Amino acid sequence: MIAVFKHELRNYFHSLSAYVFGAFLLVFVGIGAMRYNIWAAVSNFEYVLSFGSLVFVVIVPVLTMRVIAEERRQKTDQLLYSLPITTFQVIMGKYLALLALYLIPLAVISIYPLIFAHFGEVYLPTSYGSILAFFIMGAALIALGMFISSLTDNQGLAAGIGVAVILFNYYSVSLSEYVSGSAFGSVVALLVLILVLGAVVRYITRNENLAYAICIVLTVGVAVLFYADSAALEDLLPDMMRALSLFDRFNTFVNGMFDMTAIVYYLSVIVFFLFLSVQSLEKRRYN
């Protein structure tokens, strides 16, 4: 795992990926600091991070698009399978390299509250609590980007899907206000999610019977719930869109509250998508 970590980190700094990622993140946070802390004379540095979180829509897909997709395109992933390490160690080595790359500009950003504290009253616990949440949210998005990269050998496609998914997650709370809250609308949304889940299971396991069985069982469950108590499905879709938003949970920290449930949610997202990435590579390894 350490060898994979060093190899990946070396490759990032031998290409433009590390520099583009760091530059975009620092520029966005710098613009936010000028907008809030300097021009508007607001002492809350957490508002800067809320503004800067939009940059994840661009920089995470750019950073993660090649992490596995490029290996698949060049067929060098087959070399990884011949190493005396597990697929989990390969994924963790690549993921830790991405986190190390992410920590470099974040370390620079962590100095900002101390600088502004010399010129005004900055509540440092809230600022650094928000920086911690900012890091864990970014780590969750990077895990998501890794999984998307593991599904294809086309970097452009991986980046495009990543931008679309993260952008939708960013605006999901706003979009939930325009989504139907009827029970029928919730059923339609659940059926779409069941089909997506079935497609992912089929892709990862190559087992059509298992995918069909999961889809059938879940569809029957939704149908039974709809006919037994349709009122329970009302407003389910808007509530799901709000609950799954990574960015909305970050606003809790911006508002001055340290929310442990949000931290647990971010960590769960990281574990979930790293698990899917491992399964995606395992499928390719045994094929």
URQUI-V594165 format. One record per residue. N is the residue number from 1. RES is the residue in three letters. BURIAL is I if it has 9 or more other ideal C-beta (glycine too) atoms within 8 Angstrom, else O. D_LAST is the distance of its C-alpha to the last C-alpha in whole Angstrom. Layout:
BEGIN
[[N:RES:BURIAL:D_LAST] [N:RES:BURIAL:D_LAST]]
END
This chain:
BEGIN
[[1:MET:I:23] [2:ILE:O:26] [3:ALA:I:25] [4:VAL:I:22] [5:PHE:I:25] [6:LYS:O:28] [7:HIS:I:25] [8:GLU:I:25] [9:LEU:I:28] [10:ARG:O:29] [11:ASN:O:27] [12:TYR:I:29] [13:PHE:O:32] [14:HIS:O:32] [15:SER:O:31] [16:LEU:O:33] [17:SER:I:31] [18:ALA:I:32] [19:TYR:O:36] [20:VAL:I:35] [21:PHE:I:34] [22:GLY:I:37] [23:ALA:O:39] [24:PHE:I:38] [25:LEU:I:39] [26:LEU:I:42] [27:VAL:O:43] [28:PHE:I:43] [29:VAL:I:44] [30:GLY:O:47] [31:ILE:I:48] [32:GLY:I:48] [33:ALA:I:50] [34:MET:I:52] [35:ARG:I:52] [36:TYR:I:53] [37:ASN:I:54] [38:ILE:O:56] [39:TRP:O:58] [40:ALA:O:58] [41:ALA:O:59] [42:VAL:O:56] [43:SER:I:56] [44:ASN:I:53] [45:PHE:I:50] [46:GLU:I:47] [47:TYR:I:48] [48:VAL:I:47] [49:LEU:I:43] [50:SER:I:43] [51:PHE:I:44] [52:GLY:I:42] [53:SER:I:39] [54:LEU:O:38] [55:VAL:I:37] [56:PHE:I:34] [57:VAL:I:33] [58:VAL:I:33] [59:ILE:I:32] [60:VAL:I:29] [61:PRO:I:27] [62:VAL:I:28] [63:LEU:I:27] [64:THR:I:24] [65:MET:I:23] [66:ARG:I:21] [67:VAL:I:20] [68:ILE:I:16] [69:ALA:I:17] [70:GLU:I:18] [71:GLU:I:16] [72:ARG:I:13] [73:ARG:I:16] [74:GLN:O:17] [75:LYS:O:14] [76:THR:O:15] [77:ASP:I:13] [78:GLN:O:11] [79:LEU:O:14] [80:LEU:I:14] [81:TYR:O:12] [82:SER:O:14] [83:LEU:O:17] [84:PRO:O:18] [85:ILE:O:18] [86:THR:O:16] [87:THR:I:14] [88:PHE:O:17] [89:GLN:I:19] [90:VAL:I:18] [91:ILE:I:18] [92:MET:I:22] [93:GLY:I:22] [94:LYS:I:22] [95:TYR:I:23] [96:LEU:I:26] [97:ALA:I:27] [98:LEU:I:27] [99:LEU:I:30] [100:ALA:I:32] [101:LEU:I:32] [102:TYR:I:33] [103:LEU:I:36] [104:ILE:I:37] [105:PRO:I:39] [106:LEU:I:39] [107:ALA:O:41] [108:VAL:O:44] [109:ILE:I:44] [110:SER:I:45] [111:ILE:O:48] [112:TYR:I:49] [113:PRO:I:51] [114:LEU:O:53] [115:ILE:O:54] [116:PHE:I:55] [117:ALA:I:57] [118:HIS:O:59] [119:PHE:O:61] [120:GLY:O:60] [121:GLU:O:59] [122:VAL:I:56] [123:TYR:I:54] [124:LEU:I:52] [125:PRO:O:50] [126:THR:I:49] [127:SER:I:48] [128:TYR:I:46] [129:GLY:I:45] [130:SER:I:44] [131:ILE:I:42] [132:LEU:O:40] [133:ALA:I:39] [134:PHE:I:38] [135:PHE:I:36] [136:ILE:I:34] [137:MET:I:34] [138:GLY:I:32] [139:ALA:I:30] [140:ALA:I:29] [141:LEU:I:28] [142:ILE:I:26] [143:ALA:I:24] [144:LEU:I:23] [145:GLY:I:23] [146:MET:I:20] [147:PHE:I:18] [148:ILE:I:19] [149:SER:I:18] [150:SER:I:15] [151:LEU:I:14] [152:THR:I:15] [153:ASP:O:15] [154:ASN:O:19] [155:GLN:I:22] [156:GLY:O:24] [157:LEU:I:22] [158:ALA:I:21] [159:ALA:I:25] [160:GLY:I:26] [161:ILE:I:25] [162:GLY:I:26] [163:VAL:I:29] [164:ALA:O:29] [165:VAL:I:28] [166:ILE:I:30] [167:LEU:I:33] [168:PHE:I:33] [169:ASN:I:33] [170:TYR:I:36] [171:TYR:O:38] [172:SER:I:37] [173:VAL:I:40] [174:SER:O:42] [175:LEU:I:40] [176:SER:I:41] [177:GLU:O:44] [178:TYR:O:44] [179:VAL:I:41] [180:SER:O:43] [181:GLY:I:43] [182:SER:O:44] [183:ALA:I:42] [184:PHE:O:41] [185:GLY:I:39] [186:SER:I:37] [187:VAL:I:36] [188:VAL:O:35] [189:ALA:I:33] [190:LEU:I:31] [191:LEU:I:30] [192:VAL:O:28] [193:LEU:O:27] [194:ILE:I:26] [195:LEU:I:24] [196:VAL:O:22] [197:LEU:I:21] [198:GLY:I:20] [199:ALA:I:18] [200:VAL:I:16] [201:VAL:I:15] [202:ARG:I:14] [203:TYR:I:12] [204:ILE:I:11] [205:THR:I:10] [206:ARG:O:9] [207:ASN:O:13] [208:GLU:O:15] [209:ASN:O:18] [210:LEU:I:18] [211:ALA:I:18] [212:TYR:I:21] [213:ALA:O:23] [214:ILE:I:23] [215:CYS:I:24] [216:ILE:O:27] [217:VAL:O:28] [218:LEU:I:28] [219:THR:I:30] [220:VAL:O:32] [221:GLY:O:33] [222:VAL:I:34] [223:ALA:O:36] [224:VAL:O:38] [225:LEU:I:39] [226:PHE:I:40] [227:TYR:O:42] [228:ALA:O:44] [229:ASP:O:44] [230:SER:O:44] [231:ALA:O:46] [232:ALA:O:43] [233:LEU:I:41] [234:GLU:I:43] [235:ASP:O:42] [236:LEU:I:39] [237:LEU:I:37] [238:PRO:I:40] [239:ASP:I:39] [240:MET:I:36] [241:MET:I:36] [242:ARG:I:38] [243:ALA:O:36] [244:LEU:O:33] [245:SER:I:35] [246:LEU:I:34] [247:PHE:I:37] [248:ASP:I:40] [249:ARG:I:39] [250:PHE:I:40] [251:ASN:I:43] [252:THR:I:44] [253:PHE:I:45] [254:VAL:I:46] [255:ASN:O:49] [256:GLY:O:50] [257:MET:O:48] [258:PHE:O:45] [259:ASP:I:43] [260:MET:O:41] [261:THR:O:39] [262:ALA:I:38] [263:ILE:I:36] [264:VAL:O:35] [265:TYR:I:33] [266:TYR:I:32] [267:LEU:I:30] [268:SER:O:29] [269:VAL:I:27] [270:ILE:I:26] [271:VAL:O:24] [272:PHE:I:23] [273:PHE:I:21] [274:LEU:I:20] [275:PHE:O:18] [276:LEU:I:17] [277:SER:I:16] [278:VAL:I:14] [279:GLN:I:12] [280:SER:I:11] [281:LEU:I:10] [282:GLU:I:8] [283:LYS:I:6] [284:ARG:I:5] [285:ARG:O:6] [286:TYR:O:4] [287:ASN:O:0]]
END
